[in-house]
Amino acid sequence: MEEDGQEDISQTSEPNLLEIVPEVPKRALEIFARLWQLETWLRRMVYVELRALKGDDWAQELPPLSKSFDADKALRHMPTPEMNVLSYSTLTKLMEAIGKHWTCFECYFPPKDILDAKLKEVFQIRNRVAHFRLGHSDDLPRLLQFLRDVDLGFWNFCTSYNDARPILPQSRDKVTEHLLPMDPLPWGEIRPHEWAQVGFVDKSLVIGVTVNVQRRPWVKWSHVDGEPGFLYDVRLHAQDGRQFNYKRLLEDTKAVHPHIVHILLDTFGNFVRLTIPAKVGSQKVIELVERFVEVGRYNVSRQIAPSARSAEKIATEWPEYVVGPKNPLSFLDPDMPCSFFNV
């Protein structure tokens, strides 16, 4: 997927890998790339849904960080940012987690028996390419067909992550009500049961806070505070022409990062978006947002906005929970129909 205005990497002058290493079958490279794509998004999906389901206890039922994690982090001369237990889990363990909590994932996949049958083929294809075997001529077409089978499900997963809405009236929710004075342009009831954002943006706020809530597709709308299946979707806006210093903001809030699902960065440094499990309770959510606001006031200025490349680079230097502006989790919403895997 490519947003308007984003760099088309296909036009770069990088040498063709097949020309450098001609003995590598083109099919093997294509299979590996597609498996990378599939497994990366599977891990993101499992992470989000388990965080929404269990809050801070999301990883308790998963295998602990493996020896591969210890071995990876022991190489201090070649560090990697990954810290998520799912990044070091095998595909088998990943699918076991999905099966154990199938009610959270069935809306994204074909029926369980069909999914299991297709995954047997995917596992075998994965083993072939991982152990440098040529494989079957139909391996790539079969893998692509599987991606087509789950394409809409992953689109639904990603777009639901960008489909947050306000809780109205704000008094219905402790988080929304408590943070309402920080909202630079709050919703108001213009007629009975009819709400709109009207008036003028309050520029006296150094940082404005907008609170929305996203519902994961496997739950129905209900009371939010402390309930599984909901994420508070909070935007911190740098007001009156200011931009965030993302590097300092991330460093100064590092202690509370484990309680947050994602910290999503903006292309121009104008806002930071936080997703927080409602399961942790309203008091914890309020504390987390207020911590970011407190620290954020010392990490905004009216300097020239960073480029998208800068925000993206900062995101790659942090663990998986920091998301750059080019990641579809940051921008893909229900009004953007597409083939998720381009298949």
C-alpha positions as CSV (number, residue, x, y, z in Angstrom):
1,M,0.0,0.0,0.0
2,E,1.2,3.5,-0.7
3,E,-0.3,6.8,0.4
4,D,-0.3,9.8,-2.0
5,G,2.9,11.7,-1.7
6,Q,4.9,8.8,-0.2
7,E,8.1,7.7,-1.8
8,D,7.8,5.0,-4.4
9,I,10.6,2.7,-3.4
10,S,10.3,0.8,-6.7
11,Q,11.9,3.9,-8.4
12,T,15.1,3.8,-6.3
13,S,18.4,2.9,-8.0
14,E,19.2,0.1,-5.6
15,P,20.9,-2.9,-7.4
16,N,18.7,-5.9,-8.2
17,L,19.4,-8.6,-5.7
18,L,18.9,-11.3,-8.3
19,E,21.7,-9.7,-10.3
20,I,24.0,-9.7,-7.3
21,V,23.2,-13.3,-6.3
22,P,21.9,-14.9,-9.4
23,E,21.8,-18.5,-8.0
24,V,19.0,-17.5,-5.6
25,P,15.7,-18.5,-7.2
26,K,13.4,-15.6,-7.8
27,R,10.5,-17.6,-6.5
28,A,12.3,-18.2,-3.2
29,L,12.8,-14.4,-2.7
30,E,9.1,-13.7,-3.5
31,I,8.0,-16.4,-1.1
32,F,10.2,-15.1,1.7
33,A,8.9,-11.6,1.2
34,R,5.3,-12.7,1.3
35,L,5.9,-14.7,4.5
36,W,7.6,-11.8,6.1
37,Q,4.6,-9.7,5.2
38,L,2.1,-12.3,6.6
39,E,3.9,-13.0,9.8
40,T,4.6,-9.4,10.6
41,W,0.9,-8.5,10.4
42,L,-0.1,-11.7,12.3
43,R,2.1,-10.6,15.1
44,R,0.6,-7.1,15.1
45,M,-2.9,-8.5,15.0
46,V,-2.3,-10.8,17.9
47,Y,-0.6,-8.1,19.9
48,V,-3.5,-5.6,19.5
49,E,-6.3,-8.0,20.2
50,L,-4.6,-9.5,23.3
51,R,-3.9,-6.0,24.6
52,A,-7.5,-5.1,24.1
53,L,-8.6,-8.3,25.7
54,K,-6.3,-8.4,28.8
55,G,-4.7,-5.0,29.2
56,D,-1.3,-5.2,30.9
57,D,-1.7,-9.0,31.4
58,W,-1.8,-9.7,27.7
59,A,1.4,-11.8,27.6
60,Q,0.8,-13.9,30.7
61,E,-0.4,-16.9,28.7
62,L,2.3,-16.6,26.0
63,P,5.7,-18.4,26.2
64,P,8.3,-16.3,28.0
65,L,11.0,-14.6,26.1
66,S,13.1,-17.3,24.5
67,K,16.8,-18.1,24.4
68,S,16.8,-16.4,20.9
69,F,15.9,-13.1,22.7
70,D,18.8,-13.5,25.1
71,A,21.2,-14.4,22.3
72,D,20.0,-11.4,20.3
73,K,20.4,-8.9,23.1
74,A,23.8,-10.3,24.1
75,L,25.2,-8.9,20.8
76,R,25.6,-5.4,22.1
77,H,27.7,-4.4,19.1
78,M,24.7,-5.0,16.8
79,P,21.6,-4.2,18.7
80,T,18.0,-4.5,17.5
81,P,14.9,-2.6,18.8
82,E,12.5,-5.6,19.1
83,M,11.3,-6.2,22.6
84,N,7.8,-7.8,22.1
85,V,7.6,-11.4,23.1
86,L,5.6,-12.1,19.9
87,S,8.6,-11.0,17.8
88,Y,10.5,-14.0,19.3
89,S,7.6,-16.5,19.1
90,T,7.4,-19.2,16.5
91,L,4.6,-19.2,14.0
92,T,3.3,-22.3,15.7
93,K,3.0,-20.4,19.1
94,L,1.4,-17.5,17.3
95,M,-1.3,-19.7,15.8
96,E,-1.8,-21.4,19.2
97,A,-2.6,-18.0,20.7
98,I,-5.1,-17.2,18.0
99,G,-6.7,-20.6,18.5
100,K,-7.0,-20.2,22.2
101,H,-8.7,-16.9,21.8
102,W,-10.6,-17.7,18.6
103,T,-13.5,-15.4,19.5
104,C,-11.2,-12.4,19.2
105,F,-10.0,-13.5,15.7
106,E,-12.7,-15.4,13.9
107,C,-14.0,-12.2,12.4
108,Y,-10.8,-11.8,10.4
109,F,-10.3,-15.4,9.1
110,P,-12.1,-18.2,7.2
111,P,-13.8,-20.8,9.4
112,K,-11.3,-22.5,11.8
113,D,-11.2,-25.9,10.0
114,I,-10.5,-24.3,6.6
115,L,-7.9,-22.0,8.2
116,D,-6.1,-24.9,9.8
117,A,-6.0,-26.8,6.6
118,K,-4.6,-23.9,4.6
119,L,-2.1,-23.2,7.3
120,K,-0.6,-26.7,7.0
121,E,0.3,-25.8,3.4
122,V,1.7,-22.4,4.5
123,F,3.8,-24.1,7.3
124,Q,5.3,-26.5,4.8
125,I,6.1,-23.7,2.3
126,R,7.7,-21.8,5.1
127,N,9.9,-24.7,6.1
128,R,11.0,-25.3,2.5
129,V,12.2,-21.7,2.0
130,A,13.6,-21.4,5.5
131,H,15.8,-24.5,4.9
132,F,16.9,-23.4,1.4
133,R,14.9,-26.0,-0.5
134,L,13.7,-25.2,-4.0
135,G,10.1,-26.3,-3.2
136,H,7.2,-26.8,-5.5
137,S,6.3,-24.7,-8.5
138,D,2.9,-24.1,-6.9
139,D,4.3,-22.9,-3.5
140,L,4.1,-19.2,-4.4
141,P,0.6,-19.4,-6.0
142,R,-0.7,-21.3,-3.0
143,L,0.7,-18.7,-0.6
144,L,-0.7,-15.8,-2.7
145,Q,-4.1,-17.6,-2.6
146,F,-3.9,-17.8,1.2
147,L,-3.2,-14.0,1.3
148,R,-6.2,-13.4,-0.9
149,D,-8.3,-15.5,1.5
150,V,-7.3,-13.3,4.5
151,D,-6.8,-10.0,2.7
152,L,-10.2,-8.6,3.7
153,G,-9.7,-9.7,7.3
154,F,-6.5,-7.9,7.7
155,W,-8.0,-4.8,6.0
156,N,-10.8,-5.0,8.6
157,F,-8.3,-5.4,11.4
158,C,-6.2,-2.4,10.3
159,T,-9.1,0.0,9.4
160,S,-10.9,-0.8,12.7
161,Y,-7.8,0.6,14.4
162,N,-8.4,3.9,12.8
163,D,-12.2,4.1,13.4
164,A,-12.4,5.7,16.8
165,R,-15.3,7.8,17.9
166,P,-16.1,10.1,20.8
167,I,-18.2,9.1,23.8
168,L,-21.1,11.5,24.1
169,P,-22.2,13.0,26.3
170,Q,-18.7,13.2,27.8
171,S,-20.1,12.7,31.3
172,R,-20.8,9.0,30.5
173,D,-17.1,8.2,30.7
174,K,-14.6,9.1,33.5
175,V,-11.7,9.4,31.1
176,T,-13.5,11.6,28.6
177,E,-15.0,13.8,31.4
178,H,-11.7,14.2,33.3
179,L,-9.7,15.2,30.2
180,L,-12.4,17.4,28.7
181,P,-10.8,20.7,29.9
182,M,-7.8,19.8,27.8
183,D,-9.8,19.4,24.5
184,P,-9.2,22.5,22.3
185,L,-12.4,22.0,20.4
186,P,-14.8,19.8,22.4
187,W,-18.1,18.3,21.1
188,G,-21.2,20.2,22.1
189,E,-24.9,19.3,22.0
190,I,-26.4,21.8,19.5
191,R,-29.8,20.2,19.6
192,P,-31.2,17.3,21.7
193,H,-29.1,14.2,20.9
194,E,-27.3,16.1,18.1
195,W,-23.6,16.8,18.6
196,A,-21.0,18.9,16.7
197,Q,-17.6,20.5,17.2
198,V,-18.3,24.2,16.9
199,G,-16.6,27.4,18.1
200,F,-12.9,28.3,18.1
201,V,-9.9,26.3,18.9
202,D,-8.5,27.2,22.4
203,K,-5.0,28.2,21.5
204,S,-4.1,29.0,25.1
205,L,-3.4,25.3,25.6
206,V,0.2,24.3,24.8
207,I,-1.0,20.7,24.3
208,G,-4.6,19.8,23.4
209,V,-6.0,16.4,24.2
210,T,-8.8,14.7,22.2
211,V,-10.2,11.4,23.6
212,N,-11.9,8.9,21.4
213,V,-12.6,5.2,21.8
214,Q,-12.2,2.4,19.3
215,R,-14.1,-0.8,19.5
216,R,-12.5,-4.1,18.4
217,P,-14.7,-5.9,16.0
218,W,-15.3,-8.9,18.3
219,V,-17.2,-6.8,20.9
220,K,-20.4,-4.7,20.8
221,W,-20.6,-1.1,22.0
222,S,-21.2,-0.9,25.7
223,H,-19.8,0.7,28.8
224,V,-16.1,1.2,28.1
225,D,-14.2,1.8,31.4
226,G,-12.4,-1.4,32.5
227,E,-14.0,-3.5,29.8
228,P,-12.2,-5.8,27.4
229,G,-12.3,-5.1,23.7
230,F,-12.0,-1.3,23.8
231,L,-9.0,1.0,23.4
232,Y,-8.9,4.7,24.4
233,D,-7.6,6.5,21.3
234,V,-6.0,9.7,22.5
235,R,-4.4,12.5,20.4
236,L,-2.1,15.0,22.0
237,H,-2.0,18.1,19.7
238,A,0.9,20.5,19.8
239,Q,-1.0,23.8,19.7
240,D,-0.4,27.1,17.9
241,G,2.2,26.1,15.4
242,R,4.3,24.0,17.8
243,Q,5.8,20.6,17.0
244,F,6.8,17.8,19.2
245,N,10.4,16.7,19.7
246,Y,9.7,13.0,19.3
247,K,13.1,11.7,20.5
248,R,13.0,13.6,23.8
249,L,9.3,12.9,24.4
250,L,9.8,9.1,23.9
251,E,12.8,9.1,26.2
252,D,11.1,11.1,28.9
253,T,8.0,8.8,28.9
254,K,9.8,5.5,28.6
255,A,8.8,4.3,32.1
256,V,5.1,4.2,31.2
257,H,5.4,2.7,27.7
258,P,4.6,-0.9,28.8
259,H,1.0,0.2,29.6
260,I,0.4,1.6,26.1
261,V,-0.5,-0.4,23.1
262,H,1.0,2.0,20.5
263,I,2.6,5.4,20.3
264,L,1.9,6.6,16.8
265,L,3.9,9.5,15.3
266,D,2.7,12.1,12.9
267,T,4.4,13.1,9.6
268,F,4.9,16.7,10.6
269,G,5.3,16.4,14.4
270,N,2.0,18.1,15.1
271,F,0.5,15.3,17.3
272,V,1.1,12.1,19.1
273,R,-1.5,9.4,19.2
274,L,-1.7,6.9,22.1
275,T,-3.8,3.8,22.2
276,I,-4.5,2.5,25.7
277,P,-6.5,-0.6,26.8
278,A,-9.7,0.3,28.6
279,K,-9.2,-2.9,30.5
280,V,-6.6,-1.1,32.7
281,G,-9.3,1.1,34.2
282,S,-10.1,4.8,33.9
283,Q,-7.7,6.0,36.6
284,K,-4.7,4.4,35.0
285,V,-5.6,5.8,31.6
286,I,-5.9,9.3,33.0
287,E,-2.5,8.9,34.7
288,L,-0.9,7.8,31.5
289,V,-2.3,10.6,29.4
290,E,-1.5,13.3,32.1
291,R,2.1,12.0,32.2
292,F,2.4,12.5,28.4
293,V,0.9,15.9,28.7
294,E,3.2,16.9,31.5
295,V,6.3,15.7,29.7
296,G,5.0,17.0,26.4
297,R,4.9,20.6,27.5
298,Y,8.7,20.6,27.8
299,N,9.1,18.8,24.4
300,V,7.3,21.1,22.0
301,S,8.6,24.1,20.1
302,R,8.0,26.2,17.0
303,Q,10.9,24.7,15.0
304,I,10.7,23.5,11.5
305,A,8.6,20.3,11.3
306,P,10.5,17.1,10.7
307,S,10.0,15.2,7.5
308,A,8.1,11.9,7.3
309,R,11.4,10.2,6.9
310,S,12.6,11.6,10.3
311,A,9.5,10.4,12.1
312,E,9.7,7.0,10.4
313,K,13.4,6.7,11.3
314,I,12.7,7.5,15.0
315,A,10.0,4.8,15.0
316,T,12.4,2.2,13.7
317,E,14.8,2.9,16.5
318,W,12.2,2.1,19.1
319,P,10.4,-1.2,20.0
320,E,7.4,-2.4,18.0
321,Y,5.0,-0.2,20.0
322,V,6.2,3.0,18.4
323,V,4.6,3.3,15.0
324,G,5.7,5.6,12.2
325,P,3.4,7.6,9.9
326,K,3.9,5.3,6.9
327,N,2.6,2.3,8.7
328,P,-1.0,1.5,7.8
329,L,-1.9,1.3,11.5
330,S,-1.4,5.1,11.5
331,F,-3.6,6.0,8.6
332,L,-5.7,3.2,6.9
333,D,-9.3,3.8,7.7
334,P,-12.7,2.4,6.6
335,D,-13.0,5.0,3.9
336,M,-9.8,3.7,2.1
337,P,-10.7,0.5,0.3
338,C,-7.8,-1.5,-1.1
339,S,-6.2,-4.9,-1.3
340,F,-4.3,-5.1,1.9
341,F,-1.6,-7.4,0.7
342,N,-1.8,-6.2,-2.9
343,V,-2.8,-9.6,-4.2
